[in-house]
């Protein structure tokens, strides 16, 4: 299992990531709100602005203060 640092010491398993998207679009905002209502949202921003939303296999949503590009670069590193 490879863990990806998503900022401020928070890690996510790279094998469980389905998508990394920007939180600005209305459909993504809706997905985040639904996940919060179901208790499936994890806020890993440490009080900073959310710049990326990570969707996992288990329908959990992880919000990160790093950009989607930065997270993508970290998943590609070996």
N, CA, C and O atoms as a MOPAC input file, in Angstrom:
PM7 MOZYME 1SCF
protein

 N      0.84200 1    -1.17300 1     0.00000 1
 C      0.00000 1     0.00000 1     0.00000 1
 C      0.89100 1     1.24200 1     0.00000 1
 O      1.78400 1     1.37400 1     0.83700 1
 N      0.64100 1     2.14800 1    -0.94300 1
 C      1.40500 1     3.38500 1    -1.02900 1
 C      0.54200 1     4.53200 1    -0.51700 1
 O     -0.57600 1     4.73500 1    -0.98900 1
 N      1.06700 1     5.28000 1     0.45200 1
 C      0.35300 1     6.42000 1     1.00800 1
 C      0.82900 1     7.70500 1     0.34100 1
 O      2.02400 1     7.89800 1     0.11500 1
 N     -0.12300 1     8.57600 1     0.03300 1
 C      0.16600 1     9.85300 1    -0.60300 1
 C     -0.06900 1    10.95900 1     0.42200 1
 O     -1.12200 1    11.00900 1     1.05800 1
 N      0.91000 1    11.84000 1     0.57800 1
 C      0.76300 1    12.97900 1     1.48000 1
 C     -0.12800 1    14.01000 1     0.79500 1
 O      0.20600 1    14.51600 1    -0.27600 1
 N     -1.27300 1    14.32000 1     1.42800 1
 C     -2.20200 1    15.28300 1     0.83900 1
 C     -2.13600 1    16.62600 1     1.55800 1
 O     -3.03100 1    17.46100 1     1.42200 1
 N     -1.07200 1    16.82300 1     2.32000 1
 C     -0.84700 1    18.09900 1     2.97500 1
 C     -0.96300 1    18.04200 1     4.47800 1
 O     -1.86100 1    17.39800 1     5.02000 1
 N     -0.03400 1    18.73200 1     5.16500 1
 C     -0.04200 1    18.89600 1     6.60600 1
 C     -0.02400 1    17.56700 1     7.35900 1
 O     -0.65700 1    17.42800 1     8.40500 1
 N      0.70500 1    16.59800 1     6.82000 1
 C      0.87300 1    15.31400 1     7.48300 1
 C     -0.27000 1    14.33900 1     7.28600 1
 O     -0.26500 1    13.26500 1     7.88700 1
 N     -1.24200 1    14.67700 1     6.46900 1
 C     -2.37600 1    13.78800 1     6.20300 1
 C     -2.04800 1    12.89500 1     5.00900 1
 O     -1.45400 1    13.34000 1     4.02700 1
 N     -2.44900 1    11.62300 1     5.11300 1
 C     -2.13200 1    10.64900 1     4.06800 1
 C     -3.39500 1     9.93500 1     3.59000 1
 O     -4.35400 1     9.75300 1     4.34000 1
 N     -3.36300 1     9.53500 1     2.31000 1
 C     -4.43800 1     8.75100 1     1.70600 1
 C     -3.78400 1     7.63000 1     0.91200 1
 O     -2.73800 1     7.82600 1     0.29400 1
 N     -4.40400 1     6.45400 1     0.93100 1
 C     -3.88700 1     5.33100 1     0.15900 1
 C     -4.10200 1     5.59400 1    -1.32900 1
 O     -5.22900 1     5.83600 1    -1.76100 1
 N     -3.03400 1     5.54800 1    -2.10600 1
 C     -3.14100 1     5.82700 1    -3.54300 1
 C     -3.97000 1     4.77400 1    -4.26400 1
 O     -4.54100 1     5.05200 1    -5.31800 1
 N     -4.04200 1     3.57800 1    -3.71300 1
 C     -4.80200 1     2.49300 1    -4.33200 1
 C     -6.30800 1     2.70600 1    -4.22100 1
 O     -7.07200 1     2.11900 1    -4.98700 1
 N     -6.74000 1     3.52800 1    -3.28700 1
 C     -8.16700 1     3.76000 1    -3.04300 1
 C     -8.70100 1     4.99800 1    -3.74300 1
 O     -9.91100 1     5.22200 1    -3.75100 1
 N     -7.82100 1     5.81200 1    -4.33700 1
 C     -8.25000 1     7.05500 1    -4.98500 1
 C     -8.89800 1     6.75000 1    -6.33100 1
 O     -8.33400 1     6.03800 1    -7.16200 1
 N    -10.09300 1     7.30300 1    -6.53100 1
 C    -10.80300 1     7.17900 1    -7.80000 1
 C    -10.60400 1     8.44000 1    -8.63300 1
 O    -10.37200 1     8.36600 1    -9.83900 1
 N    -10.69700 1     9.62200 1    -7.96800 1
 C    -10.56400 1    10.88900 1    -8.68800 1
 C    -10.06400 1    11.97500 1    -7.75100 1
 O    -10.29900 1    11.93500 1    -6.54300 1
 N     -9.36500 1    12.95200 1    -8.33700 1
 C     -8.94800 1    14.15700 1    -7.61900 1
 C     -9.46300 1    15.31900 1    -8.45800 1
 O     -9.02300 1    15.52000 1    -9.59000 1
 N    -10.40700 1    16.08900 1    -7.89000 1
 C    -11.06500 1    17.14300 1    -8.65300 1
 C    -11.02500 1    18.47100 1    -7.91800 1
 O    -10.79800 1    18.52300 1    -6.70900 1
 N    -11.24700 1    19.53300 1    -8.65900 1
 C    -11.31800 1    20.88100 1    -8.08800 1
 C    -12.69200 1    21.06900 1    -7.43800 1
 O    -13.69400 1    20.60500 1    -7.98000 1
 N    -12.75200 1    21.73700 1    -6.29200 1
 C    -14.02100 1    21.88100 1    -5.57500 1
 C    -14.92000 1    23.00700 1    -6.08300 1
 O    -15.96100 1    23.26900 1    -5.48100 1
 N    -14.55000 1    23.67600 1    -7.16700 1
 C    -15.27500 1    24.86000 1    -7.62100 1
 C    -16.56400 1    24.55800 1    -8.38500 1
 O    -17.48500 1    25.37400 1    -8.36600 1
 N    -16.65400 1    23.42500 1    -9.04500 1
 C    -17.82300 1    23.11500 1    -9.86100 1
 C    -19.03000 1    22.75700 1    -8.99400 1
 O    -18.88000 1    22.16400 1    -7.92600 1
 N    -20.20600 1    23.11200 1    -9.45200 1
 C    -21.43800 1    22.85600 1    -8.69700 1
 C    -21.66100 1    21.36700 1    -8.41100 1
 O    -22.06500 1    21.02800 1    -7.29800 1
 N    -21.41400 1    20.46600 1    -9.37000 1
 C    -21.62000 1    19.04400 1    -9.06200 1
 C    -20.69600 1    18.53100 1    -7.94400 1
 O    -21.09200 1    17.68300 1    -7.14400 1
 N    -19.47800 1    19.05000 1    -7.89900 1
 C    -18.53300 1    18.63100 1    -6.85900 1
 C    -18.98800 1    19.17700 1    -5.51000 1
 O    -18.90500 1    18.47700 1    -4.50100 1
 N    -19.46500 1    20.41200 1    -5.48100 1
 C    -19.99000 1    20.98100 1    -4.23900 1
 C    -21.16200 1    20.15200 1    -3.72500 1
 O    -21.29600 1    19.93600 1    -2.52000 1
 N    -22.00500 1    19.69300 1    -4.63900 1
 C    -23.14700 1    18.85400 1    -4.27500 1
 C    -22.68400 1    17.51600 1    -3.70500 1
 O    -23.24000 1    17.03700 1    -2.71700 1
 N    -21.67500 1    16.91500 1    -4.32000 1
 C    -21.12500 1    15.64100 1    -3.83000 1
 C    -20.56300 1    15.81300 1    -2.42800 1
 O    -20.76300 1    14.95400 1    -1.56900 1
 N    -19.85800 1    16.92100 1    -2.18800 1
 C    -19.27900 1    17.17600 1    -0.86500 1
 C    -20.38500 1    17.33900 1     0.17400 1
 O    -20.28800 1    16.78400 1     1.26900 1
 N    -21.43000 1    18.08800 1    -0.15200 1
 C    -22.53000 1    18.29300 1     0.79000 1
 C    -23.23400 1    16.97500 1     1.11300 1
 O    -23.58700 1    16.73100 1     2.26700 1
 N    -23.44100 1    16.12400 1     0.10600 1
 C    -24.07300 1    14.82000 1     0.33100 1
 C    -23.18800 1    13.93200 1     1.21200 1
 O    -23.68600 1    13.22300 1     2.08600 1
 N    -21.88100 1    13.97600 1     0.97700 1
 C    -20.95400 1    13.17700 1     1.78400 1
 C    -20.94800 1    13.66000 1     3.23000 1
 O    -20.89000 1    12.84900 1     4.15500 1
 N    -21.00700 1    14.97600 1     3.43200 1
 C    -21.06300 1    15.51400 1     4.79000 1
 C    -22.32800 1    15.05000 1     5.49600 1
 O    -22.28700 1    14.69400 1     6.67400 1
 N    -23.45300 1    15.05200 1     4.78600 1
 C    -24.73000 1    14.63100 1     5.37100 1
 C    -24.70700 1    13.15600 1     5.75900 1
 O    -25.33200 1    12.76200 1     6.74400 1
 N    -23.99000 1    12.34100 1     4.99000 1
 C    -23.90400 1    10.89700 1     5.25100 1
 C    -22.77600 1    10.54400 1     6.21700 1
 O    -22.66100 1     9.39300 1     6.63800 1
 N    -21.95300 1    11.51300 1     6.56800 1
 C    -20.82200 1    11.24500 1     7.44600 1
 C    -19.64700 1    10.60200 1     6.73600 1
 O    -18.83800 1     9.91700 1     7.36200 1
 N    -19.54800 1    10.81900 1     5.42900 1
 C    -18.47300 1    10.22500 1     4.63000 1
 C    -17.42300 1    11.24000 1     4.19900 1
 O    -16.57300 1    10.93200 1     3.36400 1
 N    -17.47000 1    12.45000 1     4.76100 1
 C    -16.52700 1    13.49700 1     4.38100 1
 C    -15.40800 1    13.60500 1     5.41300 1
 O    -15.64600 1    13.57100 1     6.62100 1
 N    -14.19200 1    13.73600 1     4.91000 1
 C    -13.02600 1    13.92900 1     5.77100 1
 C    -12.38900 1    15.25100 1     5.37400 1
 O    -11.98800 1    15.43800 1     4.22500 1
 N    -12.29900 1    16.16900 1     6.33500 1
 C    -11.70600 1    17.47500 1     6.07300 1
 C    -10.24600 1    17.44600 1     6.51200 1
 O     -9.94600 1    17.47900 1     7.70500 1
 N     -9.33800 1    17.38200 1     5.53300 1
 C     -7.90400 1    17.33000 1     5.82000 1
 C     -7.23000 1    18.64800 1     5.44700 1
 O     -6.03800 1    18.67200 1     5.14000 1
 N     -7.98900 1    19.74400 1     5.47400 1
 C     -7.45000 1    21.03900 1     5.08000 1
 C     -6.74200 1    21.76200 1     6.22100 1
 O     -6.01100 1    22.72300 1     5.98000 1
 N     -6.94300 1    21.32100 1     7.44800 1
 C     -6.34600 1    21.96300 1     8.62600 1
 C     -6.71000 1    23.44200 1     8.70600 1
 O     -5.86900 1    24.27000 1     9.05500 1
 N     -7.95100 1    23.77400 1     8.38700 1
 C     -8.43900 1    25.13800 1     8.49400 1
 C     -8.13900 1    26.02400 1     7.30600 1
 O     -8.48600 1    27.20500 1     7.31900 1
 N     -7.51300 1    25.49200 1     6.29500 1
 C     -7.18800 1    26.28900 1     5.11000 1
 C     -8.25500 1    26.08800 1     4.03200 1
 O     -9.15600 1    25.26200 1     4.18300 1
 N     -8.14400 1    26.84000 1     2.96100 1
 C     -9.10600 1    26.74500 1     1.86500 1
 C     -8.96900 1    25.39400 1     1.15400 1
 O     -7.86200 1    24.92800 1     0.88800 1
 N    -10.10100 1    24.78700 1     0.85600 1
 C    -10.11000 1    23.51400 1     0.12800 1
 C     -9.78500 1    23.77900 1    -1.33900 1
 O    -10.46900 1    24.55700 1    -2.00400 1
 N     -8.72900 1    23.12200 1    -1.84100 1
 C     -8.33000 1    23.28800 1    -3.23700 1
 C     -8.51800 1    22.01600 1    -4.05000 1
 O     -8.49100 1    22.05600 1    -5.28000 1
 N     -8.71300 1    20.86700 1    -3.35800 1
 C     -8.90600 1    19.60500 1    -4.06700 1
 C     -9.85000 1    18.71000 1    -3.27800 1
 O     -9.84800 1    18.70300 1    -2.04800 1
 N    -10.65500 1    17.95500 1    -4.01900 1
 C    -11.55000 1    16.97100 1    -3.42400 1
 C    -11.13300 1    15.61300 1    -3.97100 1
 O    -11.08000 1    15.40400 1    -5.18300 1
 N    -10.84000 1    14.69800 1    -3.06000 1
 C    -10.41100 1    13.35200 1    -3.43700 1
 C    -11.59100 1    12.40300 1    -3.22100 1
 O    -12.14700 1    12.33000 1    -2.12500 1
 N    -11.96200 1    11.68500 1    -4.26800 1
 C    -13.04400 1    10.70400 1    -4.19100 1
 C    -12.40500 1     9.33000 1    -4.08500 1
 O    -11.51200 1     8.99700 1    -4.86500 1
 N    -12.86000 1     8.52200 1    -3.11800 1
 C    -12.28400 1     7.19600 1    -2.90500 1
 C    -13.24800 1     6.09600 1    -3.33400 1
 O    -14.42200 1     6.35200 1    -3.60200 1
 N    -12.73800 1     4.87000 1    -3.39600 1
 C    -13.53900 1     3.70800 1    -3.78100 1
 C    -14.74600 1     3.50600 1    -2.87700 1
 O    -15.80200 1     3.06200 1    -3.32700 1
 N    -14.58400 1     3.83400 1    -1.60100 1
 C    -15.64000 1     3.59300 1    -0.61900 1
 C    -16.62900 1     4.74900 1    -0.52800 1
 O    -17.40600 1     4.81900 1     0.42400 1
 N    -16.61300 1     5.65900 1    -1.50400 1
 C    -17.48400 1     6.83600 1    -1.55900 1
 C    -17.16800 1     7.87600 1    -0.48900 1
 O    -17.96600 1     8.78500 1    -0.26000 1
 N    -16.01900 1     7.75600 1     0.16600 1
 C    -15.58600 1     8.79200 1     1.08500 1
 C    -15.03100 1     9.95000 1     0.25400 1
 O    -14.47900 1     9.75200 1    -0.82900 1
 N    -15.19100 1    11.15200 1     0.78500 1
 C    -14.67700 1    12.35800 1     0.15800 1
 C    -13.63300 1    12.95100 1     1.09400 1
 O    -13.90700 1    13.16500 1     2.27500 1
 N    -12.44000 1    13.21800 1     0.57500 1
 C    -11.37700 1    13.81300 1     1.37800 1
 C    -11.06000 1    15.17800 1     0.78200 1
 O    -10.71900 1    15.28700 1    -0.39600 1
 N    -11.17400 1    16.21300 1     1.59900 1
 C    -10.89100 1    17.57100 1     1.14700 1
 C     -9.47300 1    17.94500 1     1.54900 1
 O     -9.07100 1    17.74900 1     2.69600 1
 N     -8.71100 1    18.48900 1     0.58800 1
 C     -7.30700 1    18.80700 1     0.81600 1
 C     -7.01900 1    20.26100 1     0.47000 1
 O     -7.67500 1    20.84400 1    -0.39300 1
 N     -6.03000 1    20.84500 1     1.15100 1
 C     -5.60900 1    22.21800 1     0.87400 1
 C     -4.59000 1    22.27600 1    -0.26000 1
 O     -4.21100 1    23.36600 1    -0.69100 1
 N     -4.14300 1    21.12300 1    -0.74900 1
 C     -3.22400 1    21.09200 1    -1.89900 1
 C     -4.02700 1    21.10200 1    -3.19200 1
 O     -5.18500 1    20.68600 1    -3.21300 1
 N     -3.41700 1    21.57200 1    -4.26000 1
 C     -4.09200 1    21.59800 1    -5.55300 1
 C     -4.17800 1    20.18000 1    -6.13800 1
 O     -3.37500 1    19.31400 1    -5.79300 1
 N     -5.14900 1    19.95200 1    -7.01800 1
 C     -5.23700 1    18.63500 1    -7.67300 1
 C     -3.95900 1    18.26500 1    -8.42000 1
 O     -3.57800 1    17.09500 1    -8.45700 1
 N     -3.29300 1    19.26000 1    -9.01500 1
 C     -2.04900 1    18.99700 1    -9.74700 1
 C     -0.95600 1    18.49500 1    -8.80600 1
 O     -0.22600 1    17.56300 1    -9.14400 1
 N     -0.84200 1    19.10700 1    -7.63300 1
 C      0.17700 1    18.69800 1    -6.66600 1
 C     -0.08300 1    17.26900 1    -6.18300 1
 O      0.85100 1    16.48000 1    -6.04400 1
 N     -1.33200 1    16.94400 1    -5.93200 1
 C     -1.67800 1    15.58700 1    -5.48600 1
 C     -1.40900 1    14.59000 1    -6.60300 1
 O     -0.90100 1    13.49600 1    -6.35500 1
 N     -1.74600 1    14.96000 1    -7.82400 1
 C     -1.49100 1    14.08100 1    -8.97300 1
 C     -0.00900 1    13.81700 1    -9.13200 1
 O      0.39500 1    12.68400 1    -9.39400 1
 N      0.80900 1    14.85100 1    -8.97900 1
 C      2.26000 1    14.67400 1    -9.08700 1
 C      2.77700 1    13.72200 1    -8.00700 1
 O      3.68500 1    12.92900 1    -8.25800 1
 N      2.20900 1    13.79900 1    -6.82600 1
 C      2.64600 1    12.92800 1    -5.73700 1
 C      2.23400 1    11.48000 1    -5.95900 1
 O      2.91300 1    10.56900 1    -5.48400 1
 N      1.14500 1    11.25000 1    -6.66700 1
 C      0.72600 1     9.86800 1    -6.94100 1
 C      1.60400 1     9.24100 1    -8.01800 1
 O      1.78200 1     8.02300 1    -8.04600 1
 N      2.15500 1    10.07300 1    -8.90600 1
 C      2.98600 1     9.55200 1    -9.98600 1
 C      4.41100 1     9.27200 1    -9.56000 1
 O      5.12200 1     8.53800 1   -10.24600 1
 N      4.85800 1     9.85000 1    -8.42100 1
 C      6.22000 1     9.60800 1    -7.95400 1
 C      6.35700 1     8.17600 1    -7.45800 1
 O      5.44600 1     7.64100 1    -6.82700 1
 N      7.48500 1     7.56500 1    -7.74300 1
 C      7.71100 1     6.17300 1    -7.29600 1
 C      8.64800 1     6.09200 1    -6.15100 1
 O      8.93600 1     4.99800 1    -5.66500 1

